[in-house]
């Protein structure tokens, strides 16, 4: 799912036995954001969490546009929008893969 949106899973950690955290990143978009503001570095990569709740798989991701908005640089808005759209597509594909979540 992540690779289909040109996002690379940088790492995957089991935070708890039932929660997996995946760091997702598009190197080109990350480079663009860092070129605007090095402060973005503390916000990378975008986190995606996967866990099971009430028998259903839950996949959630950061709101990249809101997260990058914390930097307060309007030049980041187009990049933030693109990242948010890609992560939204990942979440939509996860819902398609799990008809119970549709």
Secondary structure, 3 states (H helix, E strand, C coil): CCHHHCCEEEEEEEEECCEEEEEEECHHHHHHHHHHCHHHHHHCCEEEEEEEECCEEEEEECCHHHHHHCCCCHHHHHHHHHHHHHHHHHHHHHHHHCCCCC
